[in-house]
Amino acid sequence: MADEEKKKQPKNELEAFLEAHKEQFERFRRIAEETEEEMEEIARRKAEHPEMTDTEHQIAVTNAFLAENPDLPHATLSPKDDKK
């Protein structure tokens, strides 16, 4: 009986807000779960292949690819000359 009385009472502002935005909160919860799963996958990949997060390794792989495929359009980056 007490539960029925609580349901009949007007909701406070917080409960009304939560009720009105229930779908949005559910969407955020699903996004958070998917993000957590993706972060676990990224951590697993980093653990399996730590060299793939090494900048020097990535530069070497990119330069080797460009050397093997000189006909592909690409941009070349060079260090900024701070001596001017």
N, C-alpha and C positions, 0 to 999 in steps of 0.2 A: 504494500500500500504506500509506503514511503517513496518508492521509485515512481509511482504514478503521480504523486504530488509534486515531485521534482520536475517531471516532464511537463506538467501543467504550468509551473512557474515560468515567468518570462526569463529569457536567457540574459546573462550579463553581456557586456560589450565584447569581451574576449571570446566567449563561446559563439556569439553571433558572427564575429569576424572569422573564426576558424571554420564555421559551417559554410559561410559564404565563399571562402577561398579553398575549400576542401580539395577540389580538382587540381588547383595550381600546386598545392602542397604535395599532393600525390605525384604530380609530374616531376617536381623537384626531387622527391624521394627516389623515383625511378632513375633520374639523371645521376643522382649521387651514387646509386648502386652500380650503374653502368660505368661511371667514372672510376669507382673503386676497382671493379673488375679489370678495366683497361690498365690502371696503374699497376695492378698485380701482374698482368701480362708483360708490361714494359719492364718491371723489375726482374721477372723471370728471364726475359730476353737479354737484359744487361748482365745477369749472372752467367748465362750460357756463353755470351760473346762479349766480354768486357772490352775487346779491342774496337768494337763498333762505336763506342762512345768516346774513343780517343781521337782528338782533333787531328793530330799528326797522321794517324792511320787514314782518316777520312780524306785528308788532303792528298795523300799518296795514291789512294784508290781513284780519286777524281782525276788527278794528273795523269795516271796511267790510262784511264779511259779516254781522256782527251788526246793523248798521244796516239792511241790505237784508232781513234776516229777523228782525224783532223778535218774531215769534210762537214762535220756537224756544226751548226752555228752555236756559238757559246760566247760568254763574256769572260774577260780576263781581269782578275783583280791583282793590283800591285800595292805594296805598302806605301803609305802616305809619306812623302818626303817632307820632314819637319825642319829641314836645314834652311829653308827660305826665309 
